[in-house]
Amino acid sequence: MRKAVSAAIWGLLWLALEVGASASDLNIENHNLNVNYGGAFLADLNGMAADSFNVFCVDYRNDVNVPDSYPVAIATASVSLAGTRYGTTTGFYWNSLVGGAPSTTGTQFGNAYDRYVMAGWLTTQFDFSSGANTGALDVGIQNAIWTLLDVDGVSFTTGNVGAELAAAINFMTMNPAAFAQFATHVEILTSNYTTPANGNVGAGTDLNLNDAGSRYSIGRQEMITVLAAPEPAVFLLVGCGLVLIGVIFRRRPR
């Protein structure tokens, strides 16, 4: 009985760890939508193509090949931005909206945490059904993401950028509790490469970056994705198993 209980405990612990495990190799399978040289990609982790998911590019200065594969560090926005490209950045170029257009005055866009979470929320506004995003909407979403995280003052005006940013800011300010909850599902996948990808680090300077641009201009594109809520059935299974183990231990003879 003791061996059976021990095996059950280890099995449940393995299951719990698998639910929260993070992988380190991002495989870009294809370019879902060609959005102004950026946009949505279909990707998987560690070659698990059956578990593919959508990712969005959050920096405009690095390239990926399609298909492509590269090591990444995975950060959850609500836990820590350590190792992300903009986690220590304070000098973002665009700070507010004036007349529906990005402006360099004010602080309405928030800090790095706010911007990553807003960028994640913007990806959820995409309609991935065939032919749904062929005009300004998809371009506006991608360019709004780039605008949120821009440090060089590059102008991203294609598409309805102002409206997309305004909607993201509204989400942040109108319901802080919902914003904080949403942040627990936002993951940032940052390239671990230490040499520039394809020699392409873009134009402009990194004077506003606290880390002198080392994470910004090196590697493949940084990606963002929004995870679905954990499956309740999985946690119910783990919980029931632990309760059963507790009952077995209470009933066994002393």
N, C-alpha and C positions, 0 to 999 in steps of 0.2 A: 504493500500500500504506500509506504514511504517513497519508494522509487517512482510509483505512478504519480504521486502528488508532486514530486520534484520535477518530473518530466512535464507535467501540466503547467507548473509555474514558469519553467523556462520557455515553454511554447507560447504562453501568453505574453511573457516579456518580449520575446522575439516579435510577436505580432504587433505589440504596442510600439516597439522601436521601428518596425517597418512602416507603420502608419506615418511616423514623423521623420523618417529618414530623408536626408538630402543627398543628392547625387552631384557629381562634379564635372561631367562631360556633357556639354550642350551640343546636340546634333541638329543643325538647321536642315530640314528636309526639303522645303520648297518655299517660294515666295507667294503667299496667299493672294496678296493684292499689291500691285506695283504702285505704291503711293509716293510719288515725288522722290524716288530713289530711296525711300525708307519703307516704313509701314509694317504690315503684318507678315509674320513668317510662321509656318508650321514647324514645330520642333519637338524633340523628345530628349530625355535624359538617359545617358548610358545605353543608347541603342534600343530603348524600349519603344519601338514604333507603335505598338498597340496602345500605348498610353500617350499619344501625341497631344500637344496643346498649342495654343496660339501665344506668340510672344511679339512684342512691339519694340522697335528700336527707340532708345531714349537719347542717344547722342548721334549727331549728324556727321562726325568727323572721322569715323572709322568704317571700314567696309567688312562685309562678310561675303563669302562665295556661296553659291547655292548649287549643290549641297555643300555644307561646311560642317566642321566639327572642331570644337576647341574647349579647353578646360575653363570652368567658371567657378567663382565663389558665389554662393547663394545666400542672400540676406532677406529677412522678413522685415518690412518697414516698421512694424510696431515693436520689434525686438531690438534691432541695432542696424545702423547704416555703416558700420565699420567695414572697410574694404570696398564700398561702393564708390563710384566715380565722383559723386557730388556730396558724399556724407559729411565732409568737413567744410563745405563751401558756404560762404555767407554773402559773397559779392555777386549775386546773380544780376544780370543786366536788366531784364525786364521785371519791374516791380509792381505795376498796377495797370489798370485800364482807364483810359481817358477817352471819352466819346466812343467807346467800343473798340478802341485800338490799344495795343500794348504800349505802355509808357515807362519811362525810367524814373518816374517820381513815385513817392509813396512806398508802402510795404505790404500791399494787399495780397500779393501772391504767397507770402509766408516763407518759412525756412525750408531747408532741404527735405525734412520729413514731410512737411505739407505738400511740397512740390511732387515728390515721388508718389504720394498717395493720390493726389489729384491726377497725375499722369496715369496711374493705374485705373482710376475711375473713368478717365477719358477712353481707355481701351474698351471698356464695357459698353460704350455708346455705339460701337461698331456693329453693323449688321453684316454678318459674314455670308448670308445667303447669296446665291449666284446672281450677279448683276445688280445687287442692291446698292453698292457703293462705287459709282462710276463717275461721280462729279465732285463738287466742292466739299461735300461732307467728309469723305475719307481723307482728303488732303488737309482739310482744316483740322481734323483730329490729330494727325501726325504732326503738323506744323505747330499746333498748340502745345503738344508734348515737348517738342524741341524748344519752343519759346519759353516754357516754364523753366527749363534747365539750361538755358543759354547763359554763357558768361562773356561772350565776345561781341555782343551787339549785332549779330547777324540778323537780318530782317527776314522773317518768315511770314509772308503776307498772302501766299496762295491759299485759297479756300477761306471759309468763314472762321478765321482764327479767333477774332474777338468774341464772337458768340460762343465758341467752344470754351474759351478761357472763362468767360463770364459764368457759364453753366458749372464749370468745375469749382470756381470760387464760391458760387452759391451753395454747392454741395458741402464745401468745407465749413462755411460760416453759419448755415441755417440749422444744422443738426450735428453739433460736435460729437455727441455720443455715437451716432451712426457713422460718422467719419472715422472715429477711433476704432469702431468695430470693423469697418471695411479695411482699415490698415492691417489688420491681422491676416488678411488674405492676399496682400500685395507682396510679391517677391521680386527682387532685383537680381539679375544674373550678370555678373561682372567678369569680363575676361581676365584670366590669370597670366596672359602672355606678358613677357618683359621686353619684347621688341615690337616695333610698329608693324601692323599688318599691311602687307602690300606696299609699304612705304608711304601710305596715305594717312597723314595726320591732319589734313585740312589747312585752312588759312586762319589768320588771326593770331592773337596772343592769349596767354593764359594768366595775365597779370592779376585777375580777380580771384584766382584759385588759391586757396590757402596752402595746397600741397604742390604748388608750382607746376601743376598740370601733369604730374607723373602718371596719375591714373586716368586722366582725361584723354591724353593723346597717345596712349599705348594700348595695343591689343585690338581685338575685334570689337564689334558694336556691343555696348551694354544693352541688355534686354530687360523688359519688365513683363510680368504676367500676373494674372489674378486667379488665385486658386478657388475652386469651389469649396463650400463648407465641408468639413470632414463628414464622412458617411455616418449617420447615427447608428446604423446597424453594427458597424465595426466596434464602436465604443461600447455598445450594448453587449456585444459578445464578450469583450474583454471584461466588462463589469460583472456580467453573470458568472464568468469563469472564476473571477477572484472571490465572489460571494460563495460559490460552490466549494472552493478550496477552504475558505474560512469555516464553512459548515463541517467539512470533513475533519479538519483539525480539532474542532470543538467536540466532535462525537467520538474521536478515537480514544480507546481505553488508556488510562494513565498507568 
